[in-house]
Amino acid sequence: MGMGNLVLTAEAGSMDLISMLVPFIILIAIFYFLMIRPENKKKKAMDKMRSELAVGDVITTIGGIVGTICAVKEETIVLETGADRVRVEFTKWAVSSKGKQAGETTK
């Protein structure tokens, strides 16, 4: 009778462990699908956009500078801003978006 109790206790202990781990596994899966996966998709889209930059594209930098690309190098771009044709060199990772942002006005 003592051995039977030991086997039942071991099975009950393993069932308790599994029932405790299942909610954590579900939380990790939810966290992955709601946080990590969308962030990775967004990063891939930004990398693709930055790799496809070409001369003549209107871009906005992360600092809010809007201009037209006049040269594309391996890691940098040269941006021409305004009517006075000021040229500034930026790294490609500083490009926020291609095209003008919504709500921007031209002077």
Phi, psi and omega per residue, in radians:
M1 nan -0.522 3.132
G2 -1.172 -0.646 3.134
M3 -1.207 -0.635 3.129
G4 -1.104 -0.716 3.105
N5 -1.131 -0.655 -3.127
L6 -1.143 -0.719 3.130
V7 -1.173 -0.764 3.128
L8 -1.117 -0.678 3.128
T9 -1.157 -0.697 3.130
A10 -1.143 -0.734 3.120
E11 -1.138 -0.722 3.131
A12 -1.141 -0.654 3.119
G13 -1.145 -0.710 3.131
S14 -1.237 -0.574 3.085
M15 -1.184 -0.669 3.092
D16 -1.112 -0.709 3.136
L17 -1.120 -0.778 3.129
I18 -1.124 -0.757 -3.133
S19 -1.175 -0.401 3.069
M20 -1.428 -0.558 -3.096
L21 -1.400 -0.513 -3.094
V22 -1.001 -0.821 3.116
P23 -1.071 -0.632 3.116
F24 -1.166 -0.700 3.111
I25 -1.127 -0.722 3.111
I26 -1.115 -0.726 3.110
L27 -1.104 -0.707 3.121
I28 -1.129 -0.734 3.118
A29 -1.113 -0.745 3.115
I30 -1.108 -0.766 3.125
F31 -1.048 -0.739 -3.140
Y32 -1.093 -0.859 -3.060
F33 -1.285 -0.429 -3.129
L34 -1.669 -0.397 -3.050
M35 -2.084 -0.984 -2.972
I36 -1.290 -0.848 -3.083
R37 -1.082 -0.837 3.103
P38 -1.080 -0.614 3.126
E39 -1.151 -0.705 3.102
N40 -1.138 -0.687 3.103
K41 -1.111 -0.749 -3.140
K42 -1.117 -0.712 3.136
K43 -1.128 -0.733 3.112
K44 -1.106 -0.703 3.126
A45 -1.137 -0.712 3.119
M46 -1.156 -0.736 3.113
D47 -1.082 -0.715 3.127
K48 -1.120 -0.785 3.136
M49 -1.071 -0.754 -3.121
R50 -1.193 -0.566 3.136
S51 -1.323 -0.341 -3.119
E52 -1.717 0.189 3.121
L53 -1.110 2.431 -3.115
A54 -2.392 2.809 3.103
V55 -1.042 2.318 3.139
G56 1.750 -0.245 3.111
D57 -1.238 2.424 3.023
V58 -1.587 2.212 -3.111
I59 -2.276 2.889 3.016
T60 -2.157 2.309 3.120
T61 -1.511 2.975 3.127
I62 -1.171 -0.303 3.083
G63 -1.549 -0.066 3.103
G64 1.652 0.121 3.127
I65 -1.411 2.234 3.136
V66 -1.895 2.345 3.132
G67 -2.910 3.137 -3.132
T68 -1.899 2.364 3.133
I69 -1.269 2.253 3.090
C70 -2.005 -0.171 3.047
A71 -2.748 2.463 3.099
V72 -2.116 2.164 3.085
K73 -1.955 -3.086 -3.076
E74 -1.081 -0.864 -3.101
E75 -1.973 -0.148 -3.071
T76 -2.303 2.914 3.013
I77 -2.307 2.671 3.043
V78 -1.875 2.170 -3.048
L79 -1.920 2.328 3.096
E80 -1.820 2.155 -3.074
T81 -2.042 2.438 2.983
G82 1.193 3.097 -3.103
A83 -1.278 -0.405 -3.125
D84 -1.425 0.006 3.026
R85 1.041 0.724 3.062
V86 -1.241 2.324 3.131
R87 -1.938 2.293 -3.108
V88 -2.304 2.420 3.130
E89 -1.706 2.311 3.134
F90 -2.223 2.663 2.977
T91 -1.313 2.672 -3.078
K92 -1.116 -0.540 -3.121
W93 -1.188 -0.226 3.129
A94 -1.445 -0.065 3.130
V95 -1.388 2.161 -3.125
S96 -1.555 -0.807 -3.112
S97 -2.709 2.782 3.098
K98 -1.722 2.319 -3.055
G99 1.562 2.944 -3.127
K100 -1.344 2.588 3.084
Q101 -1.249 2.677 3.083
A102 -1.106 2.388 3.102
G103 1.610 -0.077 3.115
E104 -1.356 2.513 3.087
T105 -2.080 2.640 3.093
T106 -1.774 2.542 -3.127
K107 -1.830 nan nan
